[in-house]
Amino acid sequence: MSAPVEGLETVLRPFGASTMLPGAAYTSDAVLAWERRHLFAGSWLCLGRTAELADGVTQRAVMAGDLSVLLTFPGGREFESARDEQRGRTASSITDGPRAFANVCRHRAHEVVDPGAAHDRPALVCPYHGWSYELTGELKAAPRMGPDLARGELGLVGLPAHDWHGWTFVNATATARPFTEHLGSLDALVAPYRPEELVVKARHRYEVAANWKVVVENYHECYHCPQIHPALCAVSPPNSGDNYPADGAWVGGAMELREHAVTMSLDGSSRGIPIAGADPRTVRYLGLFPNLLLSLHPDYVLTHVLEPLAPARTRITCEWLFPAAVADPTYAVEFWDLTNRQDWAACESVQRGVSSPHYRPGPLAPNEDAVYDWITLIARAYHEGSRQPGFD
């Protein structure tokens, strides 16, 4: 398969001599179509919090890249929302993890559940000809097909799915390497924060007029912080911290808090509860390919889940996760909503720039090594076709 983007030679040069990606990577409909199949459907895509996906339902249909995926939760009727503060139920209380299947009926390929729909039913029923399936994927009934039908060979096509610290991941093409290899060493950085025990206390959804890669590139550098983030610089020095050496399909690093600050908020104070085991003086900024950004604070976890809608439009779902006893998350939400909106304005300006006929890929600053790791991961995926991205 030929590369979907030309002109990658300068991108793949050693750090210090390399450039950003060509303009087509950010503006081409054909490139985005390729990415949806090979980088989103073809990798381990984060679909969101397992407890939220499973809340009150046994089945849910979602898009993973350009493929429709069916999630089932055999214990769905017993699930409570992760936001139920009285019961304090979280993703850690879910014993039956999600199962994933191609959303394709084995009779005539009709979608079993409409994409975006969810149901609380004991079985999966295709609305076209009434074929039904167990929540575990086996064919349950095929009306009027006769006794000679090979029912045991006509179950739904299973797909790899994984619950990691309360987030559901799926590989819609069933071609990705094992999830543990995809993670590499990332789990050691995330596990101390025990996200599976935290509760979603706030959620914002944004639509940004920028390519999804522009958003990720902006996230992985603070070179821009003195110019557009005065509130952030007041609580965290923009030149602090360092990036982690990565194995697996992730990049990221940590930044320090200023002496007066105990977390990222407008005044550096916290109205939350310290997370036992979390680093009390740093914030970790980690990006798991292709679409999950994790910001790990001493007292809360912030996530950005990205969904490309068009070459120049990205839906971003931000969630703030706290210990269940925290009553007021606004100190963190106000800070990051302000910071997000500053970032979105910058990303939209970058998108207009890369769309210009005068754009030429520029160099990277010495402190943009995480951006280099990210764009070379993407460039190698382009260069090598559908090979699973990673650093090995």
Buried (B, 14 or more C-beta within 10 A) or exposed (E): EEBBBEBBEBBBEEEEEBBBBBBBBBBBEEBBBBBBBBBBBBBBBBBBBBBBBBBEBBBBBBBBBBBBBBBBBBEBEEBBBBBBBEEBBBBBBBEBBBBBBBBBBBBEEEBBBEBEEBBEBBBBBBEEEEBBBBBBBEBBEBEEBEEEEEBEEBBBEEBBBBBBBBBBBBBBBBBBBEBEBBBBEBEEBBEEBBBBBBBBBBBBEBEBBBBBBBBBBBBBBBBBBEEBBEBBBBBBBBEBBEBBEBBBBBBBBBBBBBEEBBBBBBEBEBBBBBBEEBBEEBBBBBBBBBBBBBBBBBBBBBBBBBBBEEBBBBBBBBBBBBBBEBEEBEBBBEBBBBBBEBBBBBBBEBBEBBBEEEBEBEEBEEBBBBBBBBBBBBBBBBBEEBBBBBBE
